[in-house]
């Protein structure tokens, strides 16, 4: 049996595909009680048999349900929303409601058998929460700083107080990230490996560990594709010859985290420097060069994590 789940903030729609053609649908609250009710409902509908569930990657809204279904012995797939949209378009689905989307996901799961998902270790999930909270606080700090530049004196005091509070929180979260990694030998070893790469510092290594290190990639290209750093070509017949662009169908957080490290690597990492020089000699645009540097950093990071060896230019450049 196949289960499609359309996730929203406060509820999720389930569509259980029975006998390959009939659906049994139900809506649950997206909270702990609703998740427990979902597991019980599935057991009552399937006689305790395992099913293959499919849902879109919607961040924290989907994580708790995915973990509960996994713990209950079911196969779970968490897919890029673009894949389900393309599948719906291919079937000519014109209606878009939560119930219809859940059925589409069940049919997608039946037809394409997407790869199984497994939760990251708890230590990594905690690190993910910490680095994502750091990112949110950094964004709020930037917003308040921008407001302060033109703020009227009547609100400037409030903004300064907020900036002070945010700066305190930022420092505390940074310390907590360092402490958390230090407490887990596997995370600490991964940080040491990543910190050996010129251009990657403590902040970026934390992002890479949290978002990349536990993924089951077999090659560096898969890691780059996960980050949305592979080129998307647009060509059809003799009339359409679009320039390749980044696919951006991947982890936007990692792309954001790699931007400034890539610029630093273009100055200090010999491998990335050589790549940048080759591209500049061909007249490539600077943003394309930075994107290529980001992709190169992912390839290097994948290599040191997979090999368990610190960055060595004589090996990485071979």
Buried (B, 14 or more C-beta within 10 A) or exposed (E): BBBBBBBEEEBBBBBBBEEEEEBBEBBBEBEEEBBEBBBEBBEEBBEEEEBBBBBBBBEEBBBBBBBBBBEBEBBBBBBBEEBBBEBBEEEEBEEEEBBBBBBBBBBBBBEBEBEEBBBBEEBBBBBBEBBBBBBEBBEBBEEBEEBBEEBEEEEEEEBEEBBEBBEEBBEEBBEBBBEBBEEBEBBBBBBEBBBBBBBBBEBBBBBBBBBBBBEEBEEBBBBBBBBBBBBEEEEEEEEEEEEEEBBEBBBEBBBEBBEBBBBBBBEEBEBBBEBBEEBEEEEBEEEBBBBBBBBBBBBBBBBBBBEEEEBEEEEBEE
